[in-house]
Amino acid sequence: MAVLKGGTSLERGVSLRSGARVEDALERLGHDVISIDVGAELITDIRDAGADVAFVVLHGRDGEDGTVQELLEILGVPYTGSGVLGCMRCADKVLTKQLLREAGLPTPDFFAFNETAFKQLGAAGALPAIEERLTFPIVVKPAGQGSALGISFAAAAGDVPAALMNAFSYDTRVLLERHVKGRELAVSILEGPGGPEVLPIVEAVPRESDFYDFEARYEIGRTKFECPAELGDEATELVGSTALAVYRLLGCYGFARVDIMLDEVSGEPLVLETNAIPGLTETSLLPQAGEAAGIAFDDLVGRVLELAFARAGASA
């Protein structure tokens, strides 16, 4: 059993923490575990490991965007989680939102900029294009980063240049999105015998700011989590069905997490993004949802592993 963790993305630290928890769980389940810190020698490391399956616990670029998944398929090694296309769609926030819009699924208004266009237009040329398409306030985020890295809040047009520069320091393409005031919900989905199932919804309530940033996500005590979120039956059903539709649209498999903002005015669940490989740290939301559903962390890891074998036509 090879656990792929670490890597070179900006989310390396989170991946190492997730990976360590998964390794401990697999050992408690009786598996022989080979830990692989993903780097330049990944192909050699995988071949040397001779593992029956790869448990992928990578976050960010290369690990969560389909690159490693495609390599594993070429090598003939079964792996956990979504396939190449599912990972690619989830990792690219702009592509995700384009697919959502085409499918008629609710998502905040958005506009995308690449770095080359921004440099050619300059701030003076970019701002009118943004103001024509979006109303302030807006959120500016790198198209291919997770864990809230590089995200800025722009209350007015004057905040946009600095927000864009911050986002471009993480990626060459940036997503600008209408800010929605409401309740931030994480909808974890886990495949069951009858297909994908929605786990209890988690609501994230930051204690120190209005923004659920990187530190709020991973520093214990920075954010209050309510699981299950107190939404009422109708809203719970609507949010869950929306998340399932997104999961299927993007081609996810095994498990995933769909982040949704419940608009405080309209009550509409607006899809923000989808994580094909959700975090599995002590503060991560998928394990919290699993526990609320009566699924202990070890059992959660075991089920994800079984799904990888099922897709490969083997048995754990």
RODOBA-7154 format. One record per residue: residue number from 0; residue in three letters; x, y, z of N, C-alpha, C in turn. Coordinates in steps of 0.1 Angstrom, whole numbers, plus 2048, in hexadecimal, padded with zeros to 3 digits. Layout:
BEGIN
NUM, ALA, X, Y, Z, X, Y, Z, X, Y, Z
...
//
This chain:
BEGIN
0, MET, 809, 7F4, 800, 800, 800, 800, 809, 80C, 800
1, ALA, 809, 814, 7F5, 811, 820, 7F4, 809, 82C, 7F7
2, VAL, 80D, 835, 800, 806, 841, 803, 80E, 84C, 7FC
3, LEU, 808, 853, 7F3, 80F, 85E, 7EC, 80B, 86B, 7F2
4, LYS, 815, 872, 7F8, 813, 87E, 7FF, 81E, 888, 7FD
5, GLY, 81C, 894, 802, 827, 89E, 801, 826, 8A6, 7F4
6, GLY, 830, 8A2, 7EB, 830, 8A9, 7DE, 837, 8B7, 7DF
7, THR, 836, 8BE, 7D5, 83D, 8CB, 7D4, 833, 8D7, 7D4
8, SER, 826, 8D5, 7D5, 81D, 8E0, 7D4, 81D, 8E8, 7E1
9, LEU, 816, 8F3, 7E1, 816, 8FC, 7ED, 80E, 8F6, 7F8
10, GLU, 806, 8EB, 7F5, 7FF, 8E4, 7FF, 806, 8D8, 804
11, ARG, 813, 8D7, 802, 81B, 8CC, 807, 819, 8C9, 816
12, GLY, 819, 8D3, 81E, 818, 8D1, 82C, 80B, 8CA, 830
13, VAL, 800, 8CE, 82A, 7F3, 8C8, 82C, 7F3, 8BA, 828
14, SER, 7F9, 8B7, 81C, 7F9, 8AA, 817, 801, 8A0, 820
15, LEU, 80C, 8A5, 826, 814, 89D, 82F, 80C, 899, 83B
16, ARG, 804, 8A3, 840, 7FC, 8A0, 84C, 7F1, 896, 849
17, SER, 7EB, 898, 83D, 7E0, 88F, 839, 7E6, 881, 837
18, GLY, 7F2, 880, 830, 7F8, 874, 82E, 7FC, 86C, 83A
19, ALA, 801, 873, 844, 805, 86D, 851, 7F9, 866, 857
20, ARG, 7ED, 86D, 857, 7E1, 868, 85D, 7DD, 85B, 856
21, VAL, 7DD, 85C, 849, 7D9, 850, 840, 7E2, 844, 843
22, GLU, 7EF, 847, 843, 7F9, 83C, 846, 7F6, 835, 853
23, ASP, 7F3, 83D, 85E, 7F0, 837, 86B, 7E3, 82F, 86A
24, ALA, 7D9, 834, 863, 7CD, 82D, 862, 7CF, 820, 85A
25, LEU, 7D6, 820, 84F, 7D8, 814, 847, 7E0, 809, 84F
26, GLU, 7E9, 80E, 857, 7F1, 804, 860, 7E8, 7FE, 86A
27, ARG, 7DF, 806, 870, 7D5, 800, 879, 7CC, 7F7, 873
28, LEU, 7C9, 7F9, 866, 7C0, 7EF, 85E, 7C8, 7E3, 85A
29, GLY, 7D5, 7E2, 85D, 7DC, 7D6, 85A, 7E4, 7D6, 84D
30, HIS, 7E5, 7E2, 846, 7EC, 7E2, 839, 7FB, 7E6, 83B
31, ASP, 803, 7E0, 832, 811, 7E4, 832, 812, 7F1, 82A
32, VAL, 817, 7FC, 830, 817, 809, 82A, 825, 80D, 826
33, ILE, 826, 812, 819, 832, 818, 814, 82F, 827, 812
34, SER, 837, 830, 819, 835, 83E, 818, 83D, 844, 80D
35, ILE, 837, 84B, 803, 83E, 851, 7F8, 83C, 860, 7F9
36, ASP, 846, 868, 7FB, 846, 876, 7FA, 849, 87A, 7EC
37, VAL, 83E, 87E, 7E5, 83F, 87F, 7D6, 849, 88A, 7D2
38, GLY, 852, 886, 7C9, 85C, 88F, 7C3, 860, 88A, 7B5
39, ALA, 86C, 88E, 7B1, 871, 88C, 7A4, 872, 87D, 7A1
40, GLU, 874, 874, 7AB, 876, 866, 7A9, 869, 85E, 7AB
41, LEU, 85E, 864, 7A9, 851, 85D, 7AC, 850, 850, 7A4
42, ILE, 853, 850, 797, 851, 843, 790, 85A, 838, 796
43, THR, 866, 83B, 799, 86F, 831, 79F, 86A, 82D, 7AD
44, ASP, 865, 837, 7B4, 860, 834, 7C2, 854, 82B, 7C1
45, ILE, 84B, 82D, 7B8, 83F, 825, 7B6, 843, 817, 7B2
46, ARG, 84B, 816, 7A8, 850, 809, 7A3, 857, 801, 7AE
47, ASP, 85F, 808, 7B6, 867, 801, 7C1, 85D, 7FC, 7CC
48, ALA, 852, 804, 7CE, 849, 801, 7D9, 841, 7F4, 7D5
49, GLY, 83E, 7F2, 7C9, 837, 7E6, 7C5, 82A, 7E5, 7CC
50, ALA, 823, 7F0, 7CE, 817, 7F0, 7D6, 80B, 7EB, 7CE
51, ASP, 801, 7E6, 7D5, 7F5, 7E1, 7CE, 7EC, 7ED, 7CA
52, VAL, 7ED, 7F8, 7D2, 7E5, 804, 7D0, 7EC, 810, 7D5
53, ALA, 7E9, 81C, 7CF, 7EF, 828, 7D4, 7E3, 830, 7DB
54, PHE, 7E5, 834, 7E7, 7DC, 83D, 7EE, 7E1, 84B, 7EC
55, VAL, 7DA, 853, 7E4, 7DF, 860, 7E0, 7DA, 86A, 7EA
56, VAL, 7E3, 871, 7F1, 7DF, 87B, 7FB, 7E7, 888, 7F8
57, LEU, 7E7, 88B, 7EB, 7EE, 897, 7E6, 7E4, 8A2, 7E4
58, HIS, 7E9, 8AE, 7E7, 7E0, 8BA, 7E5, 7E7, 8C4, 7DD
59, GLY, 7E0, 8CB, 7D4, 7E6, 8D6, 7CC, 7EB, 8D1, 7BF
60, ARG, 7F3, 8D9, 7B9, 7F8, 8D6, 7AB, 800, 8C9, 7AA
61, ASP, 7FE, 8C2, 79F, 804, 8B5, 79C, 7FD, 8A9, 7A3
62, GLY, 7FA, 8AB, 7B0, 7F4, 8A0, 7B7, 7E5, 89F, 7B6
63, GLU, 7DF, 8AB, 7B5, 7D0, 8AB, 7B5, 7CA, 8AF, 7A7
64, ASP, 7D3, 8B1, 79E, 7CE, 8B6, 791, 7CE, 8AB, 786
65, GLY, 7D0, 89F, 78A, 7D0, 894, 780, 7DD, 88F, 77B
66, THR, 7E8, 896, 77E, 7F5, 893, 77A, 7FA, 886, 77F
67, VAL, 7F9, 884, 78C, 7FE, 878, 793, 7F4, 86C, 790
68, GLN, 7E7, 86F, 78F, 7DE, 865, 78B, 7E0, 85F, 77E
69, GLU, 7E4, 868, 774, 7E7, 863, 767, 7F3, 85A, 767
70, LEU, 7FD, 85E, 76E, 80A, 857, 770, 807, 849, 775
71, LEU, 7FE, 848, 780, 7FB, 83B, 786, 7F3, 832, 77C
72, GLU, 7EB, 838, 774, 7E4, 830, 76A, 7EE, 82B, 760
73, ILE, 7F7, 833, 75C, 801, 82E, 752, 809, 822, 758
74, LEU, 80C, 823, 765, 814, 819, 76C, 80B, 80D, 770
75, GLY, 7FE, 80E, 76E, 7F5, 803, 772, 7F3, 801, 780
76, VAL, 7F4, 80C, 788, 7F3, 80B, 797, 7E5, 811, 79A
77, PRO, 7DC, 809, 7A0, 7CF, 80E, 7A5, 7D2, 819, 7B0
78, TYR, 7C8, 823, 7B0, 7CA, 82E, 7BA, 7BD, 832, 7BF
79, THR, 7BD, 83A, 7CA, 7B1, 83F, 7D0, 7AC, 84C, 7CA
80, GLY, 79F, 84E, 7CC, 79A, 85B, 7C8, 796, 85C, 7B9
81, SER, 793, 868, 7B5, 78F, 86B, 7A7, 799, 868, 79D
82, GLY, 795, 865, 791, 79E, 863, 786, 7A4, 86F, 780
83, VAL, 7AB, 86E, 775, 7B2, 879, 76F, 7A9, 884, 76B
84, LEU, 79E, 882, 764, 795, 88D, 760, 78E, 893, 76C
85, GLY, 78A, 88B, 775, 783, 891, 781, 78C, 89A, 789
86, CYS, 799, 896, 78A, 7A3, 89E, 791, 7A6, 8AB, 78A
87, MET, 7A7, 8AA, 77C, 7AA, 8B6, 774, 79F, 8C0, 775
88, ARG, 792, 8BB, 775, 787, 8C5, 775, 786, 8CC, 783
89, CYS, 788, 8C4, 78D, 787, 8CA, 79B, 793, 8D4, 79E
90, ALA, 79F, 8D1, 799, 7AA, 8D9, 79C, 7AA, 8E6, 796
91, ASP, 7A4, 8E8, 78A, 7A3, 8F4, 783, 796, 8FB, 787
92, LYS, 797, 905, 78F, 78B, 90C, 794, 783, 913, 788
93, VAL, 78A, 918, 77E, 783, 91E, 773, 77B, 914, 76B
94, LEU, 782, 909, 768, 77B, 8FE, 760, 76F, 8F9, 768
95, THR, 771, 8F7, 775, 766, 8F2, 77E, 75A, 8FC, 77C
96, LYS, 75C, 909, 77D, 751, 912, 77D, 74B, 913, 76F
97, GLN, 753, 911, 764, 74E, 911, 757, 744, 905, 755
98, LEU, 749, 8F9, 75A, 740, 8ED, 759, 734, 8EF, 761
99, LEU, 735, 8F5, 76D, 729, 8F7, 775, 71F, 900, 76E
100, ARG, 724, 90B, 768, 71B, 914, 761, 714, 90D, 755
101, GLU, 71C, 906, 74E, 716, 8FF, 742, 70B, 8F5, 746
102, ALA, 70D, 8EF, 752, 704, 8E5, 757, 6F8, 8EB, 75E
103, GLY, 6F8, 8F8, 760, 6ED, 8FF, 767, 6EE, 8FD, 776
104, LEU, 6F9, 8FA, 77B, 6FA, 8F9, 78A, 6FF, 906, 790
105, PRO, 6F9, 90A, 79B, 6FB, 917, 7A1, 70A, 91A, 7A6
106, THR, 70F, 925, 7A1, 71D, 929, 7A5, 71E, 938, 7A4
107, PRO, 725, 93E, 7AD, 726, 94D, 7AC, 72C, 952, 79F
108, ASP, 727, 95D, 79A, 72D, 963, 78E, 73C, 964, 78F
109, PHE, 742, 962, 783, 751, 962, 783, 757, 967, 776
110, PHE, 764, 96A, 777, 76B, 96F, 76B, 77A, 96A, 76D
111, ALA, 780, 966, 763, 78E, 960, 764, 798, 969, 75C
112, PHE, 7A4, 96A, 762, 7AE, 972, 75B, 7BB, 969, 75B
113, ASN, 7C2, 969, 750, 7D0, 963, 751, 7DA, 96E, 752
114, GLU, 7E6, 96A, 757, 7F0, 974, 75A, 7F5, 97C, 74E
115, THR, 7F5, 976, 742, 7FA, 97D, 736, 7F0, 988, 733
116, ALA, 7E3, 985, 733, 7D9, 98F, 730, 7DA, 99B, 73A
117, PHE, 7DC, 997, 747, 7DC, 9A2, 751, 7E8, 9AB, 74F
118, LYS, 7F4, 9A5, 74B, 7FF, 9AD, 749, 7FE, 9B7, 73D
119, GLN, 7F7, 9B1, 732, 7F5, 9BA, 726, 7EB, 9C5, 729
120, LEU, 7E0, 9C2, 730, 7D6, 9CC, 733, 7DA, 9D6, 73E
121, GLY, 7E2, 9D0, 748, 7E5, 9D9, 753, 7D9, 9DA, 75C
122, ALA, 7DB, 9DF, 768, 7D0, 9E1, 771, 7C5, 9EA, 76C
123, ALA, 7C9, 9F5, 765, 7BF, 9FE, 760, 7B6, 9F8, 755
124, GLY, 7BC, 9EF, 74D, 7B4, 9E8, 743, 7AC, 9DD, 748
125, ALA, 7B1, 9D6, 753, 7AA, 9CA, 758, 79E, 9CE, 760
126, LEU, 79E, 9D9, 768, 793, 9DC, 771, 786, 9DE, 76A
127, PRO, 786, 9E6, 75F, 779, 9E7, 758, 773, 9DA, 753
128, ALA, 77B, 9D1, 74F, 776, 9C4, 74A, 770, 9BC, 756
129, ILE, 776, 9BD, 762, 771, 9B7, 76E, 764, 9BD, 772
130, GLU, 764, 9CA, 773, 758, 9D1, 777, 74C, 9CF, 76E
131, GLU, 74E, 9CC, 761, 743, 9CA, 758, 73D, 9BC, 75B
132, ARG, 745, 9B3, 761, 740, 9A5, 763, 73C, 9A2, 771
133, LEU, 741, 9A9, 77B, 73F, 9A5, 789, 73C, 9B1, 791
134, THR, 734, 9AF, 79B, 731, 9BA, 7A5, 739, 9B7, 7B2
135, PHE, 73E, 9C2, 7B8, 746, 9C0, 7C4, 73D, 9BF, 7D0
136, PRO, 742, 9B8, 7DA, 750, 9B3, 7DC, 752, 9A6, 7D4
137, ILE, 75F, 9A2, 7D1, 762, 996, 7CA, 76D, 98F, 7D2
138, VAL, 76F, 982, 7CE, 77A, 97A, 7D4, 783, 977, 7C8
139, VAL, 790, 978, 7CA, 79A, 976, 7C0, 7A3, 96A, 7C4
140, LYS, 7A4, 960, 7BC, 7AB, 954, 7C0, 7B2, 94E, 7B4
141, PRO, 7BE, 947, 7B7, 7C5, 940, 7AD, 7BC, 934, 7A7
142, ALA, 7BD, 932, 79A, 7B4, 928, 794, 7B8, 91A, 798
143, GLY, 7C5, 917, 79C, 7C9, 90A, 79F, 7CE, 907, 7AC
144, GLN, 7CB, 90F, 7B6, 7D0, 90D, 7C4, 7C4, 909, 7CD
145, GLY, 7C7, 901, 7D7, 7BD, 8FD, 7E1, 7C1, 903, 7EE
146, SER, 7B9, 8FF, 7F9, 7BC, 903, 806, 7BB, 912, 809
147, ALA, 7B4, 919, 800, 7B2, 927, 801, 7BF, 92F, 7FF
148, LEU, 7CA, 929, 7F9, 7D6, 930, 7F7, 7D4, 93A, 7EC
149, GLY, 7DA, 946, 7EE, 7D9, 951, 7E4, 7CC, 958, 7E2
150, ILE, 7C3, 955, 7EB, 7B5, 95B, 7EA, 7B5, 969, 7F1
151, SER, 7AF, 973, 7EA, 7AD, 980, 7F0, 79F, 985, 7EE
152, PHE, 79B, 98D, 7F7, 78D, 994, 7F6, 78F, 9A2, 7F1
153, ALA, 788, 9A5, 7E7, 788, 9B3, 7E1, 77B, 9B9, 7E3
154, ALA, 77A, 9C3, 7ED, 76E, 9CA, 7F0, 76A, 9D4, 7E5
155, ALA, 774, 9D9, 7DE, 771, 9E3, 7D4, 77C, 9E2, 7C9
156, ALA, 77A, 9E9, 7BE, 783, 9E8, 7B3, 792, 9EB, 7B7
157, GLY, 794, 9F5, 7C0, 7A1, 9F8, 7C4, 7A9, 9ED, 7CA
158, ASP, 7A2, 9E3, 7CF, 7A8, 9D7, 7D6, 7AD, 9CD, 7CC
159, VAL, 7A8, 9CE, 7BF, 7AA, 9C3, 7B6, 7B9, 9C1, 7B1
160, PRO, 7C0, 9CC, 7AE, 7CE, 9CA, 7A9, 7D7, 9C2, 7B3
161, ALA, 7D6, 9C5, 7C0, 7DE, 9BE, 7CA, 7D9, 9B0, 7CB
162, ALA, 7CC, 9AE, 7CA, 7C7, 9A0, 7CB, 7CB, 998, 7BF
163, LEU, 7CB, 99E, 7B4, 7D0, 996, 7A8, 7DE, 993, 7A9
164, MET, 7E6, 99C, 7AD, 7F5, 99A, 7AE, 7F7, 98E, 7B8
165, ASN, 7F0, 98E, 7C3, 7F1, 984, 7CD, 7ED, 976, 7C7
166, ALA, 7E2, 976, 7C0, 7DE, 969, 7B9, 7E8, 964, 7AF
167, PHE, 7ED, 96E, 7A7, 7F6, 96A, 79C, 804, 965, 7A2
168, SER, 806, 968, 7AE, 813, 963, 7B4, 811, 954, 7B7
169, TYR, 805, 94F, 7B6, 803, 940, 7B8, 800, 939, 7AB
170, ASP, 7FB, 940, 7A1, 7F6, 939, 795, 7F6, 943, 789
171, THR, 7F6, 93E, 77D, 7F6, 947, 771, 7E8, 94A, 76C
172, ARG, 7DE, 944, 773, 7D0, 947, 76F, 7C8, 94A, 77C
173, VAL, 7C0, 954, 77C, 7B9, 958, 788, 7AA, 958, 786
174, LEU, 7A2, 954, 790, 794, 955, 790, 78F, 960, 799
175, LEU, 786, 968, 793, 780, 973, 79B, 771, 96F, 79C
176, GLU, 76C, 96F, 7A8, 75F, 96A, 7AB, 757, 973, 7B4
177, ARG, 74A, 975, 7B1, 742, 97D, 7B9, 741, 978, 7C7
178, HIS, 744, 980, 7D1, 743, 97C, 7DF, 735, 97A, 7E3
179, VAL, 732, 96F, 7E9, 725, 96B, 7EE, 725, 96B, 7FD
180, LYS, 71C, 972, 803, 71B, 972, 812, 712, 967, 816
181, GLY, 716, 95F, 81E, 70E, 954, 823, 715, 94A, 82B
182, ARG, 710, 93E, 82B, 716, 933, 834, 71F, 92A, 82B
183, GLU, 72C, 928, 830, 735, 920, 828, 734, 912, 82C
184, LEU, 731, 909, 823, 72E, 8FB, 825, 737, 8F2, 81E
185, ALA, 73B, 8E8, 824, 743, 8DD, 81E, 73B, 8D0, 81D
186, VAL, 739, 8CC, 811, 731, 8C0, 80F, 73A, 8B4, 80A
187, SER, 73D, 8AB, 813, 745, 8A0, 810, 73D, 895, 80B
188, ILE, 742, 88E, 801, 73B, 883, 7FA, 744, 877, 7FA
189, LEU, 73E, 86C, 7FD, 746, 85F, 7FE, 73D, 854, 7F7
190, GLU, 744, 84D, 7EE, 73D, 842, 7E7, 739, 837, 7F1
191, GLY, 72C, 833, 7EF, 727, 828, 7F7, 723, 81D, 7EE
192, PRO, 71D, 812, 7F3, 719, 807, 7EA, 70F, 80B, 7DF
193, GLY, 707, 815, 7E2, 6FD, 819, 7D7, 702, 825, 7D0
194, GLY, 70E, 82A, 7D1, 713, 835, 7CA, 718, 840, 7D4
195, PRO, 71A, 84C, 7CF, 71F, 857, 7D8, 714, 85B, 7E2
196, GLU, 719, 85D, 7EE, 710, 861, 7F9, 715, 86E, 7FF
197, VAL, 70C, 877, 803, 70F, 883, 80A, 711, 881, 819
198, LEU, 71C, 885, 81E, 71F, 884, 82C, 719, 890, 833
199, PRO, 718, 890, 840, 712, 89C, 847, 71A, 8A9, 843
200, ILE, 713, 8B3, 841, 719, 8C0, 83C, 720, 8C7, 847
201, VAL, 72C, 8CC, 844, 733, 8D4, 84E, 732, 8E3, 84A
202, GLU, 730, 8EB, 854, 730, 8FA, 853, 73D, 8FF, 859
203, ALA, 744, 907, 852, 750, 90D, 857, 74D, 91B, 85C
204, VAL, 750, 91E, 868, 74E, 92C, 86E, 75B, 931, 874
205, PRO, 763, 939, 86C, 770, 93E, 871, 76D, 947, 87E
206, ARG, 776, 945, 887, 775, 94C, 894, 77A, 95A, 893
207, GLU, 785, 95C, 88B, 78C, 969, 88C, 78A, 972, 880
208, SER, 784, 96D, 875, 782, 976, 869, 776, 971, 862
209, ASP, 772, 978, 857, 767, 973, 84F, 76C, 96A, 844
210, PHE, 779, 967, 844, 77F, 960, 838, 785, 953, 83D
211, TYR, 781, 948, 836, 786, 93B, 83A, 793, 939, 832
212, ASP, 79E, 93E, 837, 7AB, 93E, 830, 7B3, 932, 834
213, PHE, 7BF, 931, 82F, 7C7, 925, 831, 7C9, 922, 83F
214, GLU, 7CC, 92D, 847, 7CF, 92B, 856, 7C2, 926, 85D
215, ALA, 7B7, 92C, 859, 7AA, 928, 85F, 7A7, 919, 85C
216, ARG, 7AB, 915, 850, 7A8, 907, 84D, 7B0, 8FD, 855
217, TYR, 7BD, 900, 858, 7C5, 8F6, 85D, 7CB, 8F8, 86C
218, GLU, 7C8, 904, 871, 7CD, 906, 87F, 7C1, 903, 888
219, ILE, 7C4, 8F9, 891, 7B9, 8F5, 89A, 7B5, 901, 8A3
220, GLY, 7A8, 903, 8A4, 7A2, 90D, 8AC, 79F, 91A, 8A4
221, ARG, 7A4, 91B, 897, 7A2, 928, 890, 794, 928, 88A
222, THR, 78E, 91D, 888, 781, 91C, 882, 777, 913, 88A
223, LYS, 76B, 917, 88C, 761, 90F, 892, 75A, 907, 887
224, PHE, 759, 8FA, 889, 752, 8F1, 87F, 745, 8EC, 886
225, GLU, 73A, 8ED, 87E, 72E, 8E7, 883, 72A, 8DB, 879
226, CYS, 729, 8D0, 87F, 725, 8C4, 877, 71C, 8BA, 87F
227, PRO, 711, 8B8, 87A, 70B, 8BD, 86E, 707, 8CB, 86F
228, ALA, 708, 8D3, 864, 704, 8E1, 864, 6F5, 8E2, 866
229, GLU, 6F1, 8EB, 86E, 6E2, 8ED, 871, 6DC, 8F6, 865
230, LEU, 6D7, 8EE, 85B, 6D2, 8F5, 84F, 6C3, 8F3, 84E
231, GLY, 6BD, 8E9, 854, 6AF, 8E6, 852, 6AF, 8DB, 847
232, ASP, 6A4, 8D3, 847, 6A3, 8C8, 83D, 6A3, 8CC, 82F
233, GLU, 69C, 8D7, 82B, 69B, 8DB, 81D, 6A8, 8E0, 818
234, ALA, 6AF, 8E8, 820, 6BC, 8ED, 81B, 6C7, 8E2, 81B
235, THR, 6C6, 8D9, 825, 6D0, 8CE, 825, 6CE, 8C6, 818
236, GLU, 6C2, 8C3, 815, 6BF, 8BB, 809, 6C4, 8C2, 7FC
237, LEU, 6C1, 8CF, 7FB, 6C5, 8D7, 7F0, 6D4, 8D8, 7EE
238, VAL, 6DB, 8DA, 7F9, 6EA, 8DB, 7F9, 6F0, 8CE, 7F5
239, GLY, 6EB, 8C3, 7FB, 6F0, 8B6, 7F8, 6EE, 8B2, 7EA
240, SER, 6E2, 8B4, 7E5, 6DF, 8B0, 7D7, 6E8, 8B8, 7CD
241, THR, 6EA, 8C5, 7D0, 6F3, 8CD, 7C8, 701, 8C8, 7C8
242, ALA, 706, 8C4, 7D3, 713, 8BF, 7D4, 715, 8B2, 7CC
243, LEU, 70B, 8A9, 7CD, 70B, 89C, 7C6, 70B, 89F, 7B7
244, ALA, 703, 8A9, 7B2, 703, 8AC, 7A4, 711, 8B1, 79F
245, VAL, 718, 8B9, 7A8, 725, 8BD, 7A4, 72F, 8B2, 7A4
246, TYR, 72E, 8A9, 7AE, 737, 89D, 7AE, 736, 895, 7A2
247, ARG, 729, 893, 79D, 727, 88B, 791, 72C, 892, 785
248, LEU, 729, 89F, 784, 72C, 8A7, 778, 73B, 8A7, 776
249, LEU, 743, 8A9, 781, 752, 8AA, 77F, 758, 89C, 77E
250, GLY, 751, 891, 780, 756, 884, 77E, 75F, 87F, 78A
251, CYS, 75B, 883, 796, 762, 87F, 7A2, 760, 870, 7A5
252, TYR, 768, 86A, 7AD, 767, 85C, 7B1, 76D, 85A, 7BF
253, GLY, 766, 852, 7C6, 76B, 84E, 7D4, 767, 858, 7DE
254, PHE, 76D, 864, 7DE, 769, 86E, 7E8, 76D, 87B, 7E2
255, ALA, 767, 886, 7E8, 76A, 893, 7E3, 763, 89D, 7ED
256, ARG, 766, 8A9, 7EC, 75F, 8B3, 7F4, 75B, 8BF, 7EC
257, VAL, 74F, 8C3, 7ED, 749, 8CE, 7E5, 747, 8DA, 7EE
258, ASP, 74D, 8E5, 7EC, 74C, 8F1, 7F4, 741, 8FA, 7EE
259, ILE, 737, 8FD, 7F7, 72B, 905, 7F3, 729, 910, 7FC
260, MET, 725, 91B, 7F7, 720, 927, 7FF, 711, 928, 7FE
261, LEU, 70B, 927, 809, 6FC, 929, 80A, 6F9, 937, 80B
262, ASP, 6F4, 93D, 800, 6F1, 94B, 7FF, 6E7, 950, 80A
263, GLU, 6EB, 959, 812, 6E3, 95D, 81D, 6D6, 965, 819
264, VAL, 6D6, 96A, 80D, 6CA, 971, 808, 6C1, 968, 800
265, SER, 6C6, 960, 7F7, 6BD, 958, 7EE, 6BB, 94A, 7F4
266, GLY, 6C5, 945, 7FC, 6C4, 938, 801, 6C9, 92E, 7F7
267, GLU, 6CF, 933, 7EC, 6D4, 92A, 7E1, 6E2, 925, 7E5
268, PRO, 6E4, 918, 7E3, 6F1, 912, 7E5, 6FA, 915, 7D8
269, LEU, 704, 91D, 7DA, 70D, 921, 7CF, 71A, 919, 7D0
270, VAL, 71E, 912, 7C6, 72A, 909, 7C6, 736, 912, 7C4
271, LEU, 740, 910, 7CD, 74C, 917, 7CC, 757, 90F, 7C5
272, GLU, 759, 903, 7CA, 764, 8FA, 7C4, 762, 8EC, 7C9
273, THR, 76A, 8E3, 7C3, 769, 8D5, 7C7, 778, 8D0, 7C9
274, ASN, 77A, 8C9, 7D4, 787, 8C3, 7D7, 786, 8B4, 7D4
275, ALA, 78E, 8AF, 7CB, 78E, 8A1, 7C7, 795, 899, 7D1
276, ILE, 79F, 89F, 7D8, 7A6, 898, 7E3, 7A5, 8A0, 7F0
277, PRO, 79B, 89F, 7F7, 799, 8A8, 803, 7A4, 8A5, 80D
278, GLY, 7A7, 8AF, 815, 7B0, 8AD, 820, 7AC, 8A2, 82A
279, LEU, 7B5, 89C, 830, 7B2, 891, 83A, 7BA, 894, 847
280, THR, 7BD, 8A1, 84A, 7C4, 8A5, 856, 7BA, 8A5, 862
281, GLU, 7BF, 8A8, 86E, 7B7, 8A9, 87A, 7AC, 8B3, 879
282, THR, 7AE, 8BE, 871, 7A4, 8C8, 870, 79C, 8C8, 863
283, SER, 79F, 8BE, 85B, 798, 8BD, 84D, 78A, 8BA, 84F
284, LEU, 782, 8BD, 845, 774, 8BD, 846, 76E, 8AF, 842
285, LEU, 774, 8A8, 839, 76F, 89B, 835, 76F, 891, 841
286, PRO, 77A, 890, 849, 77A, 887, 854, 76F, 88C, 85F
287, GLN, 76D, 899, 860, 763, 89D, 86A, 755, 899, 865
288, ALA, 752, 89A, 858, 746, 895, 853, 744, 886, 854
289, GLY, 74F, 87F, 852, 74E, 870, 854, 74B, 86D, 862
290, GLU, 751, 873, 86C, 74F, 870, 87A, 740, 873, 87D
291, ALA, 73B, 87E, 878, 72D, 881, 87B, 723, 877, 875
292, ALA, 728, 870, 86A, 720, 866, 864, 722, 858, 86B
293, GLY, 72B, 858, 875, 72E, 84B, 87C, 739, 843, 875
294, ILE, 741, 84A, 86D, 74C, 843, 866, 759, 848, 86C
295, ALA, 75F, 83F, 873, 76C, 842, 87A, 777, 845, 86F
296, PHE, 781, 84C, 872, 78B, 84F, 868, 791, 843, 862
297, ASP, 795, 839, 86A, 79A, 82D, 864, 791, 826, 85A
298, ASP, 784, 826, 85D, 77A, 820, 854, 778, 828, 848
299, LEU, 77A, 836, 849, 779, 83E, 83D, 785, 83B, 834
300, VAL, 791, 83A, 839, 79C, 837, 831, 79B, 829, 82B
301, GLY, 795, 820, 832, 793, 812, 82D, 789, 812, 822
302, ARG, 77F, 81A, 823, 775, 81A, 818, 77B, 821, 80B
303, VAL, 782, 82B, 80D, 789, 832, 801, 792, 828, 7FA
304, LEU, 799, 820, 802, 7A2, 816, 7FD, 79A, 80B, 7F5
305, GLU, 78F, 806, 7FB, 787, 7FC, 7F5, 782, 801, 7E7
306, LEU, 77E, 80E, 7E6, 779, 813, 7DA, 784, 813, 7CF
307, ALA, 790, 815, 7D3, 79B, 815, 7C9, 79D, 807, 7C4
308, PHE, 79C, 7FD, 7CC, 79C, 7EF, 7C8, 790, 7EB, 7BF
309, ALA, 785, 7F0, 7C3, 778, 7ED, 7BB, 779, 7F3, 7AD
310, ARG, 77F, 7FF, 7AC, 780, 804, 79E, 78A, 7FC, 796
311, ALA, 794, 7F7, 79D, 79F, 7EF, 796, 79A, 7E0, 794
312, GLY, 78F, 7DD, 799, 78A, 7CF, 798, 791, 7C5, 7A1
313, ALA, 797, 7CA, 7AC, 79E, 7C1, 7B5, 797, 7C2, 7C2
314, SER, 79D, 7BB, 7CC, 797, 7BB, 7DA, 7A2, 7BF, 7E4
315, ALA, 79E, 7C7, 7EE, 7A7, 7CB, 7F9, 7AB, 7BF, 801
//
